[in-house]
Amino acid sequence: MKSILIRPLITEKMSGISEKHPNKFGFVVSVDANKIQIAKAIKDKFNVDAVSINTIRYKGKQRTQFTRKGRFTGKTAKFKKAIVTLKEGQTIDIFGQA
């Protein structure tokens, strides 16, 4: 069984959202996970209640590399992001600081 939560989303944009709304956190999640599974995984791992979950799906981008032997094309991996809003007063310690 694949893990639902892959890693926390730590970007400048997500940091700005978390500063403005301290109960919102971002995660990169499994592409085939739905909102109910994401909420259950958040509850199991961090013992907090999710009020709402917004998901964003990204397609893989086409990439081309030119080498001596010719042109190689491929795609980057597709992924899915989830922005989780927690109940007021609840928080997640992503960095593990005590």
N, C-alpha and C positions, 0 to 999 in steps of 0.2 A: 504494500500500500504506500502510495506517495504521500509525502508530507504536504499539508495544505499551506501552511505559512513557510515561505522559503527564506525570507530575510526582511528586516525592517527597511523602510525606504528613508534614506538619509540624504536629502538633497537641500539646496538652498531654498527652493520653492516650498518643500515640506516643512523646513525649519520656520519659514515665515508664517505658514498656516498654523503651526503648533504654537508659535508665540502669540498670534492673534486669538486663537481658540485652543486653550491648554488641554482640552479633552479630545482633540483630534490627533490621530496617529496614522501613518502610512505604512503599508506592507506590500512587498512583492509576493504574490500568491500563485498557486498552481493554476494553470490556464483553464482546466476543466472544473475548478471549484466554484460552487455557487455561494450566494450570500448566507444561506443557512449554515452551510459547512464552515464558512469563514467565521461566523459568529460563534459556533460551537468550539472551533479551534482556539479562538481568542479566550473564551471562557475557561477551557481546559488548561491552557498554557499560563495565562496571566491572572486568572481568577477575578476577572472584571466583566461587567455587563455592557454589551454593545447596544446603543440606542438605534443607530443607523449605520449602514455600510454602503458606500458608493464604490462601484467598480469601474475600471477603465481597461479595455483590451487594446494591446498594441500588436500590429502585424510585424513580421520580420522584414527588414529592409533588404533590398537587393544590393549586393556588393560585387564589384569587379576588380580583379587584380591582374595586372599585366606583368608577365615574366618573359624570360628568354624563350621558353617553350610555347608561348602563346597567351591567350586570354583565358582566365578562369573566373567563372561566376559562381556565386553562392548567395546564401541568405543568412542574416543574423537571426537569432532565436526570437520567437514570439514570446510575449510575457503579458501578465495581467497585474494591475495594481489595485489595491483596495485602500480606501480612506475610511477609517473606522472612527465613529463618534461614540465616546463613552458617556455613561451617566455623569451628572455633575458631581464633582468632588473625587472622582476616580481617576487614576493615572497609571501609566505603564512606565517602568524604569527600563528603558531600552538599553542604556549604556552600562547598567549593572552597578551604578554608584550607590553606596549606602549612606 
